[in-house]
Amino acid sequence: MSEDHKLRLSVSHLLDIPSLSREDIELLLHRALQHKRHLAEKTDVTQTLAGKVILTLFAENSTRTKSAAIMAAHRLGAKILDWDEKTSSSQKGETFSDTIRYLSAFGPDAIVIRHKDYNAPYYVAKQVKCPVINAGDSWRAHPTQALVDALTLMELKGRIEGLTMAICGDVAHSRVAQCNMALFHKLGGTVHLVTPDYLRPEKIPYPNVKLFNSFEEGLKGCDAVMMLRIQKERMDQSLIPDDAAYFNEYGLTHDRLAFAKPDAVVLHPGPMNRGVEIADEVADDPHRSAIFHQADNRVPVNMAALDLFLP
């Protein structure tokens, strides 16, 4: 491992992007790039987490995020203890607080948590003696996804500073949007939010964020366009038009993508709803879509987080 292995983060937990310094973010991204290169070259023989046990605590459905965390732990030599809410004592009436106290007593070396409750990772971090990595809570935060997006843009564009990214769709209920706004603020980028009024956030948290109703205005000068699915599970669905009507007004097509820079790339945190927020031909465009490039970066980013946060 290189010299930056001796560097340490300024925080004990990965709970969100605002709690990280710019130096923290840059260190995490640099370590992720190292791990990605080792994986590609099949030279990643580091077992920095050998003998460690990672507790995965997912109280919301997850495919990509959970699989990436587990794969990252295995790549680093750690073992996994998976807590399954569907078969846990919470189904017998046990409180979340008591569950955390019991699990903490088992002595995990780190906890990776996804939970529907706002600030749940902060609550867990106060109850345990190990690092907590937030894999998504409520609509508040999803820091590992924002780091995945940043790594993808750094590889494709060489930087974040000076870039403009449009985040389009259901911004009001998106933890990915919240974390990307914070990350672009810290790294010197600009964010355009393109969203209908009924999916607009209540407030704009940073001066580098601008709000638009139309693709024509919102995509001008953009280096990247991130599409978001409608978070129907977090909202009153009566507010939403049917899928076809929504696509006609706010789905990303090649005609709408043309409002951005000619070399603008398309991102999506997934899962995609094709024909709702994004057209098939855009999602699968080999020259403009970076969606599956993002997928390539999930395991390296999770490896970096586990590698740097675990003592």
Helices and strands as residue ranges (DSSP letters): G 3-6, H 22-41, E 53-58, H 64-75, E 79-84, G 85-87, G 89-92, H 96-105, E 110-115, H 120-127, E 132-137, H 143-157, E 164-168, H 175-187, E 190-194, G 197-199, E 209-212, H 215-218, E 224-227, G 232-234, G 237-239, H 243-250, H 254-257, E 265-267, H 280-283, H 291-309
